[in-house]
Amino acid sequence: MASAQGHYGTGQGGPGTTAEHRNGFGIAALVLGLVGIAVFWTVVGGIVLGLLALVFGILGYRRKKRGLATNGVMALVGAVAGALALVGSSIILAAGVAVFNSDEFKNYSDCVEHADTASERERCARDFQKDADRN
């Protein structure tokens, strides 16, 4: 009479079996990287999600190199997507800081602050656009 253990095993499998593979970092990297690319324009979403995807992707790829995971490509794609989201958000953030710190924007802010009517605010917007186009 054969034991049930002989047919079903102990669930611990030998080296290289799927029971030992830990693919969570690669999956998380891919999901966070793709979401980061989708929302990189929100700056915070792109930076936070992109950075997390990059870290998880590196950790997942290192697991693959040690033989603990099977989704090294997924981890690598997630890390690259996270890096792209991070770079895109950083560029948008730098451009926004440059605009808000510009003399033209300060002049616009002062103009709008002292404008009493809608037509005066529209004139401020036109002047700001002219100043921005000149530079």
ROSE-4610 file (N, C-alpha, C; in Angstrom, 1 decimal, always signed):
// ROSE-4610
residu = [M/M/M/A/A/A/S/S/S/A/A/A/Q/Q/Q/G/G/G/H/H/H/Y/Y/Y/G/G/G/T/T/T/G/G/G/Q/Q/Q/G/G/G/G/G/G/P/P/P/G/G/G/T/T/T/T/T/T/A/A/A/E/E/E/H/H/H/R/R/R/N/N/N/G/G/G/F/F/F/G/G/G/I/I/I/A/A/A/A/A/A/L/L/L/V/V/V/L/L/L/G/G/G/L/L/L/V/V/V/G/G/G/I/I/I/A/A/A/V/V/V/F/F/F/W/W/W/T/T/T/V/V/V/V/V/V/G/G/G/G/G/G/I/I/I/V/V/V/L/L/L/G/G/G/L/L/L/L/L/L/A/A/A/L/L/L/V/V/V/F/F/F/G/G/G/I/I/I/L/L/L/G/G/G/Y/Y/Y/R/R/R/R/R/R/K/K/K/K/K/K/R/R/R/G/G/G/L/L/L/A/A/A/T/T/T/N/N/N/G/G/G/V/V/V/M/M/M/A/A/A/L/L/L/V/V/V/G/G/G/A/A/A/V/V/V/A/A/A/G/G/G/A/A/A/L/L/L/A/A/A/L/L/L/V/V/V/G/G/G/S/S/S/S/S/S/I/I/I/I/I/I/L/L/L/A/A/A/A/A/A/G/G/G/V/V/V/A/A/A/V/V/V/F/F/F/N/N/N/S/S/S/D/D/D/E/E/E/F/F/F/K/K/K/N/N/N/Y/Y/Y/S/S/S/D/D/D/C/C/C/V/V/V/E/E/E/H/H/H/A/A/A/D/D/D/T/T/T/A/A/A/S/S/S/E/E/E/R/R/R/E/E/E/R/R/R/C/C/C/A/A/A/R/R/R/D/D/D/F/F/F/Q/Q/Q/K/K/K/D/D/D/A/A/A/D/D/D/R/R/R/N/N/N]
num = [1/1/1/2/2/2/3/3/3/4/4/4/5/5/5/6/6/6/7/7/7/8/8/8/9/9/9/10/10/10/11/11/11/12/12/12/13/13/13/14/14/14/15/15/15/16/16/16/17/17/17/18/18/18/19/19/19/20/20/20/21/21/21/22/22/22/23/23/23/24/24/24/25/25/25/26/26/26/27/27/27/28/28/28/29/29/29/30/30/30/31/31/31/32/32/32/33/33/33/34/34/34/35/35/35/36/36/36/37/37/37/38/38/38/39/39/39/40/40/40/41/41/41/42/42/42/43/43/43/44/44/44/45/45/45/46/46/46/47/47/47/48/48/48/49/49/49/50/50/50/51/51/51/52/52/52/53/53/53/54/54/54/55/55/55/56/56/56/57/57/57/58/58/58/59/59/59/60/60/60/61/61/61/62/62/62/63/63/63/64/64/64/65/65/65/66/66/66/67/67/67/68/68/68/69/69/69/70/70/70/71/71/71/72/72/72/73/73/73/74/74/74/75/75/75/76/76/76/77/77/77/78/78/78/79/79/79/80/80/80/81/81/81/82/82/82/83/83/83/84/84/84/85/85/85/86/86/86/87/87/87/88/88/88/89/89/89/90/90/90/91/91/91/92/92/92/93/93/93/94/94/94/95/95/95/96/96/96/97/97/97/98/98/98/99/99/99/100/100/100/101/101/101/102/102/102/103/103/103/104/104/104/105/105/105/106/106/106/107/107/107/108/108/108/109/109/109/110/110/110/111/111/111/112/112/112/113/113/113/114/114/114/115/115/115/116/116/116/117/117/117/118/118/118/119/119/119/120/120/120/121/121/121/122/122/122/123/123/123/124/124/124/125/125/125/126/126/126/127/127/127/128/128/128/129/129/129/130/130/130/131/131/131/132/132/132/133/133/133/134/134/134/135/135/135]
x = [+0.8/+0.0/+0.9/+0.7/+1.5/+1.0/+1.9/+1.5/+1.0/+0.2/-0.2/+0.9/+1.9/+3.1/+3.8/+3.9/+4.6/+3.9/+2.6/+1.9/+1.8/+1.7/+1.4/+2.6/+3.6/+4.8/+4.5/+5.5/+5.3/+5.0/+5.0/+4.8/+6.0/+7.2/+8.4/+9.2/+9.0/+9.7/+11.2/+11.9/+13.4/+13.8/+15.1/+15.6/+15.1/+14.7/+14.2/+12.8/+12.0/+10.6/+9.9/+8.7/+7.9/+7.5/+7.5/+7.1/+8.1/+9.3/+10.3/+10.5/+9.9/+10.0/+9.2/+9.9/+9.2/+9.2/+8.1/+8.0/+7.3/+7.1/+6.3/+7.0/+8.3/+8.9/+8.8/+9.0/+8.9/+7.5/+6.5/+5.1/+4.8/+5.2/+5.0/+5.7/+6.9/+7.6/+6.9/+6.4/+5.7/+4.4/+3.6/+2.4/+2.6/+3.5/+3.8/+4.5/+5.3/+5.9/+4.9/+4.0/+2.9/+2.0/+1.6/+0.7/+1.5/+2.8/+3.6/+3.7/+3.8/+3.8/+2.5/+1.4/+0.1/-0.2/+0.4/+0.1/+1.4/+2.4/+3.6/+3.4/+2.3/+2.0/+1.6/+1.2/+0.8/+2.0/+3.1/+4.4/+4.6/+3.8/+4.0/+3.8/+2.7/+2.4/+3.6/+4.1/+5.2/+6.5/+6.8/+8.0/+7.9/+6.8/+6.7/+6.6/+5.6/+5.4/+6.6/+7.2/+8.4/+9.6/+9.8/+10.9/+10.6/+9.4/+9.1/+9.2/+8.8/+8.9/+10.4/+11.2/+12.6/+13.3/+13.0/+13.5/+13.0/+11.7/+11.2/+11.7/+11.9/+12.5/+13.9/+14.7/+16.1/+16.1/+15.3/+15.2/+14.7/+13.7/+13.2/+14.2/+14.9/+16.0/+17.1/+17.5/+18.5/+18.0/+16.7/+16.2/+16.3/+16.0/+16.1/+17.6/+18.5/+19.9/+20.4/+19.8/+20.1/+19.3/+18.4/+17.6/+16.4/+16.0/+14.8/+13.5/+13.6/+12.5/+12.6/+11.5/+11.5/+11.1/+10.8/+10.3/+11.3/+12.5/+13.5/+13.2/+12.7/+12.3/+11.2/+10.2/+9.1/+9.7/+10.6/+11.2/+12.0/+12.7/+13.5/+12.6/+11.5/+10.6/+9.9/+9.6/+9.0/+10.0/+11.3/+12.3/+12.5/+12.5/+12.6/+11.4/+10.2/+9.0/+9.0/+9.4/+9.5/+10.5/+11.7/+12.7/+12.1/+11.4/+10.8/+9.8/+8.9/+8.0/+8.7/+9.8/+10.5/+11.2/+11.8/+12.4/+11.3/+10.2/+9.2/+8.6/+8.4/+7.9/+8.9/+10.1/+11.2/+11.3/+11.2/+11.2/+10.0/+8.8/+7.7/+7.8/+8.4/+8.6/+9.6/+10.7/+11.7/+11.1/+10.3/+9.7/+8.7/+8.0/+7.0/+7.7/+8.8/+9.5/+10.1/+10.6/+11.2/+10.2/+9.0/+7.9/+7.5/+7.3/+6.8/+7.8/+9.1/+10.1/+10.5/+9.9/+10.3/+9.8/+10.5/+10.0/+8.7/+8.5/+7.2/+6.0/+6.2/+5.1/+4.9/+6.0/+5.8/+5.1/+5.4/+4.7/+3.2/+2.9/+1.6/+0.8/+1.5/+0.8/+0.5/+1.5/+1.2/+0.1/+0.1/-1.0/-2.3/-2.5/-3.8/-4.2/-3.2/-3.5/-4.1/-3.7/-4.1/-5.3/-5.6/-6.7/-8.1/-9.0/-10.3/-11.4/-11.2/-12.2/-11.7/-12.7/-12.3/-11.5/-11.8/-11.0/-9.6/-9.4/-8.0/-7.2/-7.9/-7.3/-6.9/-7.8/-7.6/-6.4/-6.2/-5.1/-3.8/-3.9/-2.7/-2.3/-3.3/-3.0/-2.4/-2.9/-2.3/-0.9/-0.6/+0.7/+1.7/+1.2/+2.0/+2.3/+1.4/+1.6/+2.6/+2.5/+3.5/+4.9/+5.0/+6.3/+6.9/+6.0/+6.5/+6.9/+6.2/+6.6/+7.9/+8.2/+9.4/+10.6/+10.5/+11.6/+11.6]
y = [-1.2/+0.0/+1.2/+2.1/+3.3/+4.4/+5.1/+6.2/+7.4/+8.3/+9.5/+10.4/+10.4/+11.3/+11.0/+9.7/+9.4/+10.0/+10.1/+10.7/+12.2/+12.8/+14.2/+15.0/+14.4/+15.0/+15.8/+16.5/+17.2/+18.7/+19.1/+20.5/+21.3/+20.7/+21.5/+21.4/+20.6/+20.6/+20.7/+20.3/+20.5/+21.8/+22.0/+23.2/+23.4/+24.6/+25.0/+24.7/+24.3/+24.1/+25.4/+25.5/+26.7/+27.1/+26.1/+26.4/+27.3/+27.4/+28.2/+29.6/+29.7/+31.0/+32.1/+33.2/+34.4/+35.5/+35.7/+36.6/+37.9/+38.2/+39.3/+40.7/+40.8/+42.0/+42.4/+41.4/+41.6/+42.0/+41.4/+41.7/+43.1/+43.4/+44.8/+45.8/+45.5/+46.5/+46.8/+45.8/+46.0/+46.8/+46.4/+47.1/+48.6/+48.8/+50.2/+51.0/+50.4/+51.1/+51.5/+50.6/+51.0/+52.0/+51.9/+52.9/+54.3/+54.2/+55.4/+56.1/+55.3/+56.0/+56.6/+55.9/+56.5/+57.8/+57.9/+59.1/+60.0/+59.9/+60.6/+62.1/+62.6/+64.0/+64.6/+63.7/+64.2/+64.5/+64.3/+64.5/+63.6/+63.8/+63.0/+61.5/+61.2/+59.9/+59.3/+60.0/+59.5/+59.3/+60.3/+60.1/+59.0/+59.0/+57.9/+56.5/+56.4/+55.1/+54.7/+55.6/+55.3/+54.9/+55.5/+55.1/+53.7/+53.5/+52.2/+51.1/+51.4/+50.4/+50.1/+51.1/+51.0/+50.1/+50.4/+49.6/+48.2/+47.9/+46.6/+45.8/+46.5/+45.9/+45.4/+46.2/+45.8/+44.6/+44.7/+43.6/+42.3/+42.4/+41.3/+40.7/+41.6/+41.1/+40.4/+40.9/+40.3/+38.9/+38.8/+37.4/+36.5/+37.0/+36.1/+35.6/+36.6/+36.2/+35.1/+35.1/+34.1/+32.9/+32.8/+31.7/+31.5/+32.6/+32.6/+33.0/+33.6/+34.0/+33.6/+33.7/+33.3/+34.4/+35.6/+36.7/+37.9/+37.6/+38.6/+39.6/+39.2/+40.2/+41.1/+40.6/+41.4/+42.4/+42.0/+42.9/+44.0/+43.6/+44.6/+45.6/+45.1/+46.0/+46.9/+46.4/+47.3/+48.3/+48.0/+48.9/+50.0/+49.6/+50.6/+51.5/+51.0/+51.8/+52.7/+52.3/+53.1/+54.3/+53.9/+55.0/+56.0/+55.6/+56.5/+57.4/+56.8/+57.6/+58.6/+58.2/+59.1/+60.2/+59.9/+61.0/+61.9/+61.4/+62.3/+63.2/+62.7/+63.5/+64.6/+64.2/+65.1/+66.3/+66.0/+67.0/+68.0/+67.4/+68.3/+69.1/+68.5/+69.3/+70.4/+70.1/+71.1/+72.3/+71.9/+73.0/+73.8/+73.2/+73.9/+74.9/+74.4/+75.3/+76.4/+76.2/+77.2/+78.3/+77.9/+78.8/+79.6/+78.9/+79.6/+80.5/+80.3/+81.2/+82.3/+82.3/+83.3/+84.7/+85.7/+87.1/+87.3/+86.7/+86.9/+86.4/+85.3/+84.8/+85.6/+86.2/+87.1/+88.4/+88.9/+90.0/+89.7/+88.5/+88.1/+88.0/+87.4/+87.3/+88.6/+89.6/+90.9/+91.6/+91.4/+92.1/+91.5/+90.2/+89.6/+90.0/+90.1/+90.5/+91.9/+92.8/+94.1/+94.4/+93.4/+93.6/+93.5/+94.5/+94.5/+93.9/+93.9/+93.4/+92.2/+91.6/+90.5/+90.9/+92.1/+92.6/+92.9/+93.4/+93.6/+92.3/+91.3/+90.0/+89.4/+89.6/+89.1/+89.9/+91.1/+91.9/+91.4/+91.0/+90.4/+89.1/+88.3/+87.0/+87.3/+88.2/+88.6/+89.1/+89.9/+90.4/+89.3/+88.4/+87.2/+86.4/+86.1/+85.4/+86.0/+87.4/+88.1/+88.0/+88.1/+88.0/+86.6/+85.6/+84.2/+83.9/+84.4/+84.2/+84.9/+86.0/+86.7/+85.9/+85.2/+84.5/+83.1]
z = [+0.0/+0.0/+0.0/-0.9/-1.1/-0.2/+0.3/+1.2/+0.4/+1.0/+0.3/+0.1/+0.9/+0.8/-0.5/-0.9/-2.1/-3.4/-3.4/-4.5/-4.5/-3.3/-3.2/-2.7/-2.1/-1.6/-0.4/+0.1/+1.4/+1.1/-0.2/-0.5/-0.4/-0.1/+0.0/-1.2/-2.1/-3.4/-3.3/-4.3/-4.3/-4.9/-5.1/-5.6/-7.1/-7.4/-8.7/-8.9/-7.9/-8.1/-7.9/-8.4/-8.3/-6.9/-6.0/-4.6/-4.0/-4.4/-3.8/-4.5/-5.7/-6.4/-5.8/-5.6/-5.0/-6.0/-6.7/-7.8/-7.5/-6.2/-5.8/-6.2/-6.0/-6.3/-7.8/-8.7/-10.1/-10.5/-10.0/-10.3/-9.8/-8.5/-8.0/-8.8/-9.2/-10.0/-11.3/-12.0/-13.3/-13.1/-12.1/-11.8/-11.5/-10.5/-10.1/-11.2/-12.0/-13.1/-14.2/-14.5/-15.5/-15.0/-13.7/-13.1/-13.0/-12.7/-12.6/-13.9/-15.0/-16.4/-16.7/-16.2/-16.5/-15.8/-14.6/-13.8/-13.5/-14.4/-14.2/-14.2/-14.9/-15.0/-13.6/-12.7/-11.4/-10.5/-11.0/-10.4/-9.2/-8.1/-6.9/-7.2/-8.0/-8.4/-9.2/-10.1/-10.9/-10.1/-9.2/-8.5/-7.5/-6.7/-5.7/-6.3/-7.2/-7.9/-8.7/-9.4/-10.2/-9.4/-8.2/-7.3/-6.7/-6.3/-5.8/-6.8/-8.1/-9.2/-9.4/-9.4/-9.7/-8.6/-7.3/-6.2/-6.3/-6.4/-6.5/-7.7/-8.8/-10.0/-9.8/-9.2/-8.9/-7.9/-6.9/-5.9/-6.6/-7.5/-8.2/-9.2/-9.8/-10.8/-10.0/-8.9/-8.0/-7.6/-7.2/-6.9/-8.1/-9.2/-10.4/-10.6/-10.4/-10.6/-9.6/-8.4/-7.4/-7.6/-8.5/-8.8/-7.8/-7.2/-6.2/-6.9/-8.1/-8.9/-10.3/-11.0/-12.4/-13.4/-12.8/-13.6/-13.7/-14.0/-14.2/-15.2/-16.3/-17.4/-16.9/-16.2/-15.7/-14.7/-13.8/-12.9/-13.6/-14.6/-15.4/-16.1/-16.7/-17.4/-16.4/-15.3/-14.2/-13.8/-13.6/-13.2/-14.3/-15.5/-16.6/-16.7/-16.5/-16.6/-15.4/-14.2/-13.0/-13.3/-13.9/-14.2/-15.1/-16.1/-17.1/-16.4/-15.5/-14.8/-13.9/-13.3/-12.4/-13.1/-14.3/-15.1/-15.7/-16.2/-16.7/-15.6/-14.4/-13.3/-12.9/-12.9/-12.5/-13.5/-14.8/-15.8/-15.6/-15.4/-15.2/-13.9/-12.9/-11.6/-11.8/-12.5/-12.8/-13.7/-14.7/-15.5/-14.7/-13.8/-13.0/-12.0/-11.4/-10.5/-11.3/-12.5/-13.3/-13.6/-14.0/-14.3/-13.1/-12.0/-10.8/-10.2/-10.5/-9.9/-10.9/-12.1/-13.1/-12.8/-13.3/-13.1/-13.8/-14.9/-15.6/-14.7/-14.1/-13.2/-12.0/-11.4/-10.3/-10.7/-11.9/-12.4/-12.6/-13.2/-13.4/-12.0/-11.0/-9.7/-9.1/-9.2/-8.7/-9.4/-10.8/-11.6/-11.2/-11.1/-10.7/-9.3/-8.4/-7.0/-6.9/-7.8/-7.8/-8.8/-9.6/-10.5/-9.8/-10.2/-9.5/-10.4/-11.7/-12.6/-13.4/-14.1/-14.9/-16.1/-16.7/-17.8/-17.4/-16.2/-15.8/-15.6/-15.1/-15.0/-16.3/-17.3/-18.7/-19.3/-19.0/-19.5/-18.8/-17.6/-16.9/-17.6/-17.9/-18.6/-20.0/-20.7/-22.0/-21.9/-20.9/-20.7/-20.3/-19.5/-19.1/-20.3/-21.1/-22.4/-23.3/-23.4/-24.2/-23.7/-22.3/-21.7/-21.8/-21.7/-21.8/-23.3/-24.2/-25.6/-26.0/-25.4/-25.7/-25.2/-24.1/-23.6/-24.1]
